[in-house]
Amino acid sequence: MFDARRREFITLLGGALAAWPRGVRAQQAGKVHRIGFLGSATAAGSAKAVESLRTGLREFGYVEGTNIGFEFRWAEGNYDRLPHLVAELIATNVDVLITHGTPGTRVAKHATTTIPIVMAISGDAIATGLVSSLARPEANLTGSTFFLPQLNAKRLELLKEACPHISRAAALSNPDNPISRPKPPRP
């Protein structure tokens, strides 16, 4: 499962890097591209995902310290810190912002319309108002989204198949994360 997520993430970021205009890349030979990473969680909790990102970028010829550099900011679960952290990243003149989580993506979207934003992972981008179309996300925002209600329903279905004797199940979620809030059913 981790390998599938890794491939998906690498493909996503590779596509974002490939989307940079060729002429700009050619003019900036030798330039170190600055990647801002805005994480809603902690550095320790995201270490495997960050290492997968670095590995994937190396596979595309982007080597940290040679032609890319990272600026990391971690909210450590405190979403109130996100506006300040994204402002810090923007102030460092990053070339692209990678967001990990719906709250960080939302804050980044409101903070800039010029810096490309790549959602490494986000809840349903349409339901949360991040984009109005998955086929054509707005302006500077692209990335990976998932449909939490549908995934949770499938998980519950699989749990019931695996353990048919279970009569009650509970799930914990972060009520401050907009993707965790109940949504009305889609028509």
N, C-alpha and C positions, 0 to 999 in steps of 0.2 A: 504494500500500500504506500509506503514511504517513497519507493522508487517511482511510482506513478505520479505522486504529487510533485516529486522533484522534477521529473520530466516536464510536467505541465508548467511548473514555475519557470523552468529554464526556457522553455519554448516561449512563454509569455514575455520574459525579459529580453530574450534574444530578438523577438519580434519588435519590441520597443526600441532596442538599440539599432536594429536594421532599419527602422522607420526614420531615423535621423537622416536628413538629406545627405546624399553621397557627396555633393559639392562641399558641404560644410565639413564633413569628415576629411575630405582631401585637403581642404585649405588649412585644417588644424592638425596636420601631421605632427606628431610629437606632443600634442596637447594631452594633458592628463584630464580625462573626463571625471567630473565630480558627481558621485551618486549619493543622494540623501536618502537615508532609510529611517522612516518614522514607524516605530513599533509601539503598539498599544500595550504590550506585555513587558517582559524583562529580557535582558540580553541573554541570561542563562536559559530561560525558557524557549528562546528562539535560536539558540546556538546551532542546532542541526539544520534549520532552514537557512540560516545565514551561510553556513559552510556549503550547503548545496548551491546557494546562489553564487558563491565564489567559484566553486568547481565548474558550474555551468558557464560562467563568464569566461573562465580560462579556456574551456573547450571552444569558445567563439573567438579566442585570441585576445581577450581583455584580461590583463594581468594587473592585479592590485600592486600599486607602487611603480608600475611602468606606464600604463596608459589609462588606468582608472584609479580613483581614490574614493573611499567611503567616508561619509559623515553619518554617524549613528545617533539617534535620539530615542530614548525609551521612556514611555509614560508610566511604566511599572503598574499598570492597572488603574492609574489615576487619570481619567479622561479629562479632567479640568486642566491638566498640564499640556494637553495637545496643542492648543493655539500658540502657546509660548514656544513649544518645541519646534513646531513647523515654521514659526517666524525665525527662529535661530537658524534652521536649515536654509531657508530662503536667503537670509543675510550672508550665508557662506558662499553664495553664488553657485549652488549646485546646478548641474545640467539636467538632471532628472530626479524626481522624487519617487521612491518606492514606499508604498504604505502597506502596512500589515494590519488589517482589521477595518471594519466599517467606520468606527468613530474617527480614526486617523484619516481615512480617505475623505470623509465628509469635511473635516477641518481643512485639509490640504486643498480640496476643491474650492472652498470659500476663500482661501488665502491667496491663491494665484490662478491666473488664467493664461499665463505664459510658459511656465515650467511644465514639461510633460510629467504627468502623474501616472504611475503604473500601480494598480491595485494588485498586490501579490495575492491577497485573498480578501474577499469581501462577501458579506451576506448579499441576498438578492438585491442587486444594484437598482433594479426598477422599483421594487417595493419600498426601498429606503430613500428613493428620490435622488440617487447619485446620477443616474442617467435616465433618459426617457426611452432609449432604444438600445438593445444589446447589439444589434447589427451595426449601428452607427452611434457609438457613444459620443457625448458632447466634447467638443474642442480638445482640451489637453488631457482628457481622462480615458484610460483604457485599462484592461487587465482581466483578472479572473474573478468570477462571481459564483456563488452557489445558492441553491434554493433550500434554505434551512427547514421550512415546514415540510416540504416533500421528503427531504432526507430523514428528518426525525420520524415521519410516518413510516418510512421504509425500515428504519432501525427498529421501531416498535414491532412492526410486522415480523422482522427476522428474529427478534427476541422472543416473541410469542411462539414462533415455529420451533426455535431451539429449546425453549423451556415452556411447554404448554401449560404447566401447572401454575405459572405465575398469574395471580389475579390482580395485582397492583404493581405499577411501576412509577417511579419518580425520576425527575430530571432536575438538575440544578443549572441555572443560567445567571448571567450577569444582567440585572434589570437596567443598568446604565447603558448597556450596549443596545442601540436601536434595533438590531437584528433579533434580539431576544424578546422583544415586545410582541404580544399577540397581534396578528393581522387579520382583518376581515377576509373571508374567502373571496377569491377572484371569481368574477362571473364567467 
